[in-house]
Amino acid sequence: MKKTFKLVAAAAALLAATLAQADINVGVTLSATGPAASLGIPEKNTVALMPKTIAGQKVNYIVLDDASDTTAAVSNTRKLVSEHKVDVILGSTTTPNSLAMIDVAAESQTPMISMAASARIVEPMDAKRKWVFKTPQNDIMMSLAIVEHMVASGVRNVAFIGFSDAYGEGWFQEFAKAAELKKLKIVSNERYTRTDTSVTGQALKIMSARPDAVLIAGSGTPAALPQKTLKERGFTGKIYQTHGVANADFLRVGGKDVEGTLLPAGPVLVADQLPASHPVKKSAQAYVAAYEGAHGKGSVSTFGAHAWDAGLLMSSAVPAALKKAQPGTPEFRAALRDALEATKEVAGAHGIFTMSPNDHLGLDQRARVMVKIEGGTWKYQASAQP
């Protein structure tokens, strides 16, 4: 009897030790191909730089490509939660994909950290969005930065052209609110798809409205099309883009046609140009050093930094979750969600994150700067510092 008891005790101890050593499985779905590839590739590269152990636990990353497709993003998410039993989901790259993934994250009660921009990913807070967080700055934060710059520059009326999807619609809604606050008149509102090869009709309508400036609400290389078309048609007013274009591929595709472009961006885009007093300079430079150390000088983009910040949030939440449950269990996923929501003053590449039950982004004005494209590169606009 005593021998049997010892065997049972030993088995129980072995099981406990096994559970204590359970790996943390991180599911990732990104747009490494398709129209959003210029965003997804640096995100994928960044995942490779994330920690392989957190608080003594081994971390496995299962990375899937959703090819910038909403259906594929949902399919990937279902595969990650059902087959790979992931503890957290990172992704996706674009707003439409991320919005489509919310149902799966909520159904499986798996915390999800999106790298897409729209506020609608985390607002309004409800039972489903309770499981969802994101790292890019909200559209309203960046819209206000643009409108403030426009008004200070003497712009009185502006034309808008954006993607004909959730990204473009979200941006127009938030930009319209900011414009109304500052008495800025929107004289044209146009749309195009990410895969369009011509926007001549939209450009002609914009030109006929005679705006002082144009805001293009696109992301990645497809955002260059309206700007190139407007330049070809002789538009000489100011052109603003969103933080969705802050990567080297946009500069390459846009060439001379994007010279002089103004846009809000995360501090990481101009990390070395920030004043020493900027609260994000040190954490932004840390990401730049890590990424360029792996991929070469000048290779860094703000999109990879959104993934980096997702990894930082996850890493900061894991130790607290491990105190309550073991990886691979519903209890651990719930504890991880709670820990993410309790994030306080985590310094990322884009800003300082402090979450709450009603704020699953957690960034403030320290997460934005205005930049200008000059000489084929990004130049920090000191007058816009926080």
N, C-alpha and C positions, 0 to 999 in steps of 0.2 A: 504494500500500500504506500509505504514511504517512498519507494522507488518510483512508483507511478506518479506520485505527487511531484517529485523532483523533475520528472520528464515533462509533465504538464507545465510546471513553472518555467522550465528551460525553453519550451516551445513558445510560451507567452512572452518571455523575454526576447526571443529571437524575432517574434512578430512585431513587438514594440520597436526593436532596433531597426527592422526593415521599414516600418512606417516612418520612423524618424529620419530615415535616409531617402524618403521618396523624392523623386525629382520634381522640380517645378517645370511644367510644360507650358510654353508660351506659343500661342497660335498667331501667325502673321499672314494677312492677305494684303497685297500691295499691287499697284498698277505698274508693273515693271515693263509691260509692253502696251501697245495701243496709244491713243492720243495723249494720255497722261503719263507716258513713259519718262519724260524729262523730269517729272516729279517723283515717280515711283522708284527709279533706278537709284538716286542718292539715298532714298529711304531704305531700300534693300541693302545698299552698301553699309549703311549705318547700323542696321540690325546686326551685321557681322562684327561690329565693334562693341556690342553690348556685353555685359558681364556674363561669364559662364558659370559663376557661382554667386549666390546672394545669401548672406547670413549663414554660410556653411552648407547651403543646399545647392546641388547641381541644377543648372538651368538648361533646358533643351528648347531650341527655337525651331518650330515647324513653319517654314516660309513657303507660301503659295502665291502664284501670280494670277490676278483676276483680269488681266488684259484690258483694264479700264472699262470693264463691262459689268453692269449692275447684277445681271443674272449670275455671272460667274462669281461675283463677290459673295452673294448669298449662298451659293453652292459651296464655296470654299469655307465659309463660316460654319455651315452645317457639318461639313466634313471634319473640321477642326474640333468641334464640340462633341460629335458623336463617335468618331473613329479615334481621334487622338486624345480625347478627354482633357483638353487644355484647361488651364487654370485662369487664363486671361487671354484676351484677343487684342492684338495691335493692328489697327487699320480701319478703313482702307484709306487710300490716297485722296479720292475725290468725294465731294459732297453727295452726289446721287448714290454712289456705292455705299457710303457710310450710313445714309438714311435707310437704305434697304436692309442693312445688316442689323438694325436695332431690334427688330422682332425676334430674330434668332438669339441674340444676346440675352434679351429679356426672358424668352421662353426657357432657355437653358440656365438662366441665372448665372451667367458668366460675365464678369466685368470686361468692358470694352473701352479701349482708348483710341479714339480716331485721330488721324493726321489730316483731316479735312477742315475747312474753314467755317462753313455756315453755322450760325447760332442755332439754327433749327435742329442741329444734331443733339443739342443738350437743352433746348428750350422749346416750349415751356416744360418745366419739370413735371413728370408724371410717373406712373408705376413702371413704364418701360424705360424711360430715360434715366431712371434711378440707377441703372446698371451701366450707363454710358458716360464717358468723359472725353475730353479732347484737348489737344495742345495748341493748335493755331489760334491766333487772335480773332475775336469776333468781328463780323463785318461792320457793326456799328462803331466799334473803336477805330477802325481804319477809315471808315466813311467820314467820321468827324475830323480826323487828321487831314483828309483830302479837302473837305469843305473849308476848314479853317485856313488852309494854305491858299485855296482858290480866292476866298474873300480878301485875304491879306494881299493877294497879288492883283486885285482889281477885277477879278472875274465876276460878271453879273449874271450871265446865262450860260448854261452848259448842256451839251448833248450827251446822251448815254447810249452805249451799245454793249450788250453782254451776251453770254451764252444763253441759249434757249432751254435751260435746264434749271435745276434747283440752285446752282451756284449763281447764275445770272439773275434769277428771280429774287433770291435772297439779298443779293447786293443791291438791286434796284430798290427794294423795299426799305432797306436801311439807309441807303444814300438819299432817298427821297425824304426821309424823316430828318436827316441831318441838314439837307438843303433847305427845307422849310424853316428849320430853326434859325438859319442864318440868312433867310430871305434871298436865297439863290434860286433862280428860275431854271427849271428843266424844260428845254424847248424841243427835245426829240428823244424818243425812247425806242431803240432798235434791238433786234435779236439775230443771232446766227448760231449754227451748230458747231460743235468742236471739230467736225470733219469737213466743214465747208471749204471749198477752194476759191470761192469768190464772194465778196460782200459789196460789190459795186453798187447795187441798188440801195442798200442801206447807207453807204457812204454818200451817195448823191442826195438822199433825203436829209442827212445830217448837214451837208454843205449848204443846202437851200435854207436851212433854219438859221444860218449865220451865227453859230455859237462862239463865245469867247474861248471856250475850252471844251474838250471831249474827255469823258471818262470811259475807258474800255474795261469791262468786267469779265475778263477771261483768265485762264491760267495756262502756264506752260507755253510752248511754242505756238499753239493756235491763237493766242492772244496777240501775236504780231500781225496777223492778217488785216484786221481793220486799220491798224496804224499805218501799215505800208500802203494800203489802198488810199487812205486819206492824204498821205504825203504825195502819192502819184497824182491825185486830183488837185493838188495845190493848197491844201489846208495849211494855214500858217499860225493858227492859234495854239494854245497850250494843250498838251496831251498828257493825261494822267492814266496810270494803270493801277491795278490792285497788287497786293502782296503776292498774288498768284503767279507773278512773272519773275520772281526774284531768283533766277538761276542763270548760269552761263549759257545754256542752250537758247534762251530768249535773246540774249545779246548777240549770239552767233547768227540766229535766223533773222533777227530784226536789222542787224547791221547799222548803216548810217541812218536808216529811217527811224530808229528809236533814240537817236541822240536827242538830249534835252528832255526826255521823258521824266516825269515826276511820279513818285509812288511812296506809299507808306510801307515800311518793312520792319521785321524783327531786328533788334540790335545786332544780331549775329552777322547780318549781311555786311556790316561795316565795323566789325568788332575792333579792328586795330585803329580805326579813325575816331573811336569814341573817346571823350575826355576821361581822364583817370578816375574822376568822381562818379562816372556813370555806374549805377548799381548792378548792371548786367555785364559789364565789360569782362570781368574775370571769368565768369562761367561761360560766356560766349566764346572767349579765346580758348578755353579748355576744349570745347567741341571742335573748333577750327583746327587746333593742333592735332587732335586725334584723327580727324578725317583726312587732313592734308598729309599727315604722316603716313597714311595708308594709300592715298590716291594721288598725291602730288600737289604742289602749290597751286592755288587758284581753282582747285576742284570743288571746293565746298559750296553748298547751296542752302538756302533757308529751309527747303523741304526735307532734306536729310536731318536738319536740326529739329524739325517737328518730331521725327522719329526718335531722335536722341532724347528729347524731353519726355516722350512717352516712356522710354526706358528708365529715365531718372525717376519719374513718378512711380513706376512699377517697383523699382529698386528700393525706394523710400518706404513703400507700403508693405513689402514682403515681410520684413522683420516683425512688425506688429501683428500681421496675419498669422505668422508661424507660432506666436504665443497662444493662439486660440485653437488652431487646427492644423492638420497635416495636408500637404499638397495632394491633389487628386480627389478631394472630397468636396461636397457641396458646402460644408462648413468653412473650408478654406477659401473657396470662392467668395462666399458672403463676407468673411472677415477681410479679405483683400479689398472688396468693394468698400467696406466701411473705412478701411485704412486710407484708401485713395480719397475718400470724401473728407477725411480728417487732415489732409495734407496742409502743412503750414510752412510758409516761407522757404520753399524748395527753389534754389537758384538754378534755372535752366539756361539754355542757349538763347532763348527768345525772351525770357522774363522771369519774374518771381511768382511762383504758384502758391496760392492759398485757397483751397477749396472750401465748400460749405454744402449743406443739404440742398440749397437752391442755386449754387454756382459750381458747375462741374467743368469750368475752364480755369477760373482762379487767377487770371491775369489782370493787371491794371495798366495805367498809362506808362509804366516803366517798360512795357513790352512793345513800344512802337517808336520809330524814328522816321523822319522824311528823308528820302534820298533822291538823287538826280543822276541820270545816266550821262556821263561826260567822258569823252575819249574812249568809249567802248567799255567803261567800267562804272562801278557804283561810287557815288560821292555823297558823304554824309552832309546833311543840311543842318548846320549848328543851331540855327534859329528855331528848329523844331524839337530841340532836346527836351526831355521831360523835366 
